[in-house]
Amino acid sequence: MHDGCSASKWLIPMKKTLAALPLLVLLSTGPLLAATYEVDTHIDAVVTDGLLSLREAIEAANDDPGKDVIVMADTLDKDITLTNGELTIKDEVEIDGSFFRPPIIGKAEKSPGIPPQLSPIIISGNSSSRIFRIDTLSLVEIRDMILIDGFSEGGGGAIFFNLLNILNPDGIVLRNVTIRHCVSKGGGGAINTRGGSFKLVDCTIEENRAETDSMESFTIGGGIVVKDAMLELIDSDVINNRADGDGGGVYFESALDGIEDGIGIIGGTISGNMARDGGGLYIRAAASDPLLIAGTLISDNTAEEEGGGIYSGAGNVLSATGITVRGNHVLGNSFNEGGGGLSNHGSTIILESTFESNNARRYGGGIFNTDNGTIMLEGGTYSRNEARLGGGFFAGSGVVTL
């Protein structure tokens, strides 16, 4: 994706736009223009060589108060592999990873007339470090980028943000970003955020893993972990992630009062994820938190114990509209294990949705409403769900409104 927000990349060839501004402009009382840094080398180093690496650009932006913009130069011809640890962002910045990738010409394609193609840059953690750590309350926007092979002994294999108890009004925004093959031993194979807000638009989170740590404690959030924060997933896909603990695709937890947090998932797909509880989604929130899922496909996720597609915890007030929950599974056969499509412990409203071909070995192939759960179903289709007890729906002693 490439839009007008990054047009300065093609119009301003200087590595730092601010350096070229007239002194009169610099001394004016009006707001300074954003400085623009052009990354023109794939080498991950901080050296005086006349080139600007991504690490150098981020460090320069950190030292320059106010918003800065980092773009990839036309002359950059290779992807970036980190060799000096994670990249730390400490101030407001927009990073546009789109660049003109040289064509790969095979033996049968000798024509020099094939132009470079605009595409997202690939940044690799080299399976040895996390890729981004974000330590700022200011807006951070990352766009048109592929993050791969990140690794962290702590939280977030690719991206980590932790400012618990501090509201971040500006937040973190990812647009057209893919995060793939990242591993965390502290929760969130791809992303781990505590506090603030995190928004993903047209993103893909796939084949990441939250692994059991050295203390042999189960690690949560194969794809994403969000605690005491606001999460928005807009037209984004969370696919084939795995957690040894809860929340194969997304783990959301909120326990703090007075913090603006919640979850909004609009469109997109959550598919093929695996976990102990909540194969696709694990949500445990305070009653005041807005929890909304609309128009999302939740399919082919697997949980060992509860909630193949969705686990909704006690205290939740969850609204789901126009979602499709299909082909999800719960493997466990013990007491209180079930909910192939949904395991509901809180208060849930489901409108005009489809639950089909989900299964659980014990309770509620489609929906398992536990003894503490309250659920209202209006419209929609419920078919071909299977379980030993309650193929389509197992109500327990909770409250059900049809």
N, C-alpha and C positions, 0 to 999 in steps of 0.2 A: 504494500500500500504506500502511495506517495501522494501527498496533497500539498496545498498551498502553504501549509504551516512551515514547510522546510524549503520553500522556494529560495531563501537566502543562500542556500547551499550552492546554487548555480550562478547566483548574481554576485557573490562576494568571495573572491578567491583568497583573501588574506586569512592567515591562521587565526588572527584575533582582530575582529572588526574594530574593536574599541581603540586599538593602537593607531588606526588610520584616521580617526575622527579629528577634525580641527580643534585646536586648543580652546577656541571660543565656545565650541559645543560642550567640551568637557567641563568648562567652568560655568556653564549656564545653571540656573537654578531649577530647571525642569528635570524630569526623570531621565536617567541615562538609558540609552538604548541597550538592549541585550547584547552582550559580547558573543561572537560566534567563533568557535574553534573548529578547525578542519583537521580530522585525523588522516594522516597520509602515510602511515606505516603500520604494518600488521605486527611488528615486533613489540613485545610487552616489556618496555624498559623506560627508565627515566635517565636519559643521557643527553649531553649537548652534542647533537649531531645534525642540527638543521631540520630534523623531522619531528612530527608531533604524533606520539602514540596515544591510544585511548586513555591509558593511565595518566599520562602527562596532561591531557585535555581535562580529565576529571579533577586532577589536583589543581590545575589553574582555575577551573570554575569554582572549586571549593574556596579558593583564596580571593575570589572576586565577588564582593557582596551583590546580592540581587540575582535576577534571573540571567542565566547564560544558556546558549544553545551549542550543542556539539553535533557535528555532521561528519559524514565520511567524504573525503576528497575524491574528485574524479580520478586521481592518479592511484588511489588505493586499489590493489589488484589481488589481494589475498584476504582470507578470513583471519580471525584473531584467536590465538591460543594463549591463555594466561600462564605465565611461568613464575610470577612473583606474588601469588596469593590473590585474595579477593580485591575488588575495586570498591572503595568506600566513597559514597556520595554524602556531602555535608552541607549542601546549599541548593537552592532552587535551580533546577536544570531541566532542559528538554534534550534528550538524546535521540537523534534520528539515525537509524542504522541502515537506511537504504543506500545502495551504491550500485554503480554499473559493473556488474560481474562480467569479466571476460568470458566469451563463449568457449565451450569445450568442443574442439573440432576433432572428429575421428579421422581415421585413415582415409575413409571414403569421402570426407568433406574437407576439401582443401581450399575452398573459396575464402579469400580474405575479406569478403564483403559482408560477413555476418556481424552485425553490430553488437556491442555489449548489451546485456539485459539488466534492467533495473530490478534488484531483488534485495531481500533482507540479508544483512551480514550475519555470519555465524560466529558466535563467541563461545569458546570452549573453556571449561574449568580444568581441562586436562585430567579429569578424574582425581584431582588432588586438592582442589579448593572450591569454595563457594564463588559465585561470579560477582554478585552485587550485595553489598551491605549498605543500607540506607539509614543515615543518622541525621535527619533533619525534619523539622516540622513544616518546611516549605514544600510547595508542589514539586513533585518529580514525575516527569512523563517520559516513558521509554516507548519507542515505536519502531516497527519494521525491523525486527531482530529475531534471530534464532539462538537460544541459549541451550547448550548441550554439555553433558558430562561434568556437571557441577557436583561437588562432594563437600559435606560438612559433618563433623562430629557433633555439632550443635544443630540449631534449627535452620531449615531452609537450604536445600541443596543448591538452588540457583539465586534466590533472593531472600534476604532477611531484613525485617524491620521490627524494632522493639522499642517503643516508647510508652510502656504501660502507664496508665493513669493520666496520660497527657492527651488531650483531644487534638488531633491534627485536622484542622479545618480544610486544608488544601488537599492533602492526601497523596496517594501514589496512583498513577494511571498507566496501564499497559495497553497499547493499541497494536494490533497485528503482530503480536509476539508469540512465538512458539517456544515452549520449554520442554525439553526431551532428555531422557536418560540421565536424570539427576538423582542423587541419593542423599538422604539425611538420616542421621542417627539421633536427632533431637526433635523430630516432628516436621512434617512438610517436605516431602521429597523435592518439590519444586519451589514452593513459597511458604514462608512462615512469617506471619505478622501479628503483633500484639499492640493494640491501640491504634487510633487514627482511622483512616479509611483506605480501602484498596479497591480499585475498579479495573476490570479487564474487559476490553471491547475487541471482538473479532480475534480472540486468542485461542491457542491450543496448548493444553497441558497434557502431555502424553508420555506413558512408559517411564514414570518416575516412581521412586520407592522410598518409604519410611521404614528403615530397618531397625531391628532390635539392637539396643545399645549394649555396651560392655557390662552393664549391671543387669542385663537380661530383662529389662522392663519393656513392655510392649510400646512401640512407637506409633504415634497417631498421624493421620493425614498423608496418604500416599502421594497425593497431588498437592493439596493446599491445606494449611492450618491457619485459621483466623480465630484469635481470642480477644474478646472485649474490643471489637472494632466493627466497622461497617464494611461489608463485602458486597460488591456488585459484579455479577457475571452477565455480560450482555453479548448475546450471539456468540458465545464461546464454548469450546468443546473440552471436556475433561475425560480422557480416554486411557484405559489400560494402565492405570496406576495401581499401586499396591501398598497397603499398610499392614505391618505385623500386628498393630493394635486396631483402633477404631477409625472409621472414615477413610475408605479406600480412595475415593475421588476428592472429597472435600470434608474437612472436620471443622465445625464451627462451634465455639463455646463462648458463652457470655455469663459472667457472674458478678460484675460490678454495677452498682447503682450510680446514676448520674452521668453515665457515659453514653454518648450517642452511638449505638451499635445496632446491628441487625444484618439481615441477608436479603438480597434481591437477585433472583436468577431469572432472566428473561431470555427465552429462546435457547438455542444451543443444544448440545448433547452431552449427557453424562453416561458413559457406556464402558463396559468391560473392566470395571474396577473391582478390587477385592479387599476385604478387611474382616476383622472379627465381628463388629457390629457396624451397620451402615456401610454396605459395600459401595454404594454410589455416594450417598450423603449421610453424614452424622451431624445432627443439629441438637444442641442443648443450650437453651437460652432462658433469660429472664422473661416473665410474662409481658413486660412492657416493650420488648424488642420487636420491631416489625420483621416478619418472616414471610417472604413471598416467593412463590415459584409460578411462572406463567409461560405456557407455550414451549416447555422443555421436553425433550425426549430423554427418558431415563431407562436404559435398557441393558440387559445382559451383565448386570453387576452381581457379585456374589458375596454373601456374608456367612461366616461360620455359625453365628448364633442368632442374631436378630437383624431384620431390615435389610434384605438383599438390595433393594433400590434405595429406600430412605429409612433412617432411624430418626424418629422425632421424640425427644426426651421430655421428661416431666417438667412442667412449667411453660413449655412452648405454646405459643398461639400461632399456628401455621396456616397460611392460606395458599391453596394450590388451584390454579385455574387453567383449563385447557392443556394439561400435561398428559403425556403418554408414558405409562409405566409398563414395560413389556419385557418378558423373558428374563426376569431377575430370579435369583435363587437364594435359599437359606439351606445350609447343609446340616445344621445341628438337629438332633432328635431328642434332646433332653427337655425337661420341664421348663416352660416359659421361653422356649425358643421358637421363632417363627416370623411370619411377615415377609413373604417372598417379595412383594412389592413395597409394602410399608409396614413398619412396626411403630405403633402410635402409643406414646405414654402421656402425651399432653392434650392440648385442645387443637383439633384440626378441622378445617373446612375444605372440602374438595368439590369443585364445580366443573361440570362439563368436561370430565377427564376420562381417559381410557386406561383400564387395568386389564391386561390380557397376557396369558401364557406365562404367568409367574408361578413359582412353586416353592413350597416349604415341606420338609419332611414331617413336621408335626402340626403346627398351628398356622392357619390363615395363609393360604397360598397367595391370595391377592393382598388382603389387609389383615393384620393382627392388631386388634384394639385391646390393649391390656386392661387390667382391672382398674387402673387409674386414668385411663384414656377417655376422652370425649371427642366424638367425631360426627360430622354432618356431611352427608353425601347428597348432591343434587345434580341430576342429569348424568350424562356420561354412559360409558359402556364397560361392563365387567364380565369377562368371558374367558373360558379355558384356563382358569387358574386352578392349581391343584395343591392339596395338602391332606394329611391323614384326618385332621379335624378342621372343618371349615375351608373348603377348597377356595371359594371366592372371598369369604369373610368369616373371621372368628371374632366374636364380640366380647368374650370374657364377661366380667360383671361391670364393665364400663358403660358409658352412656352413648347411645347410637341414635342418630336422627336421619331418617331416609326421606 
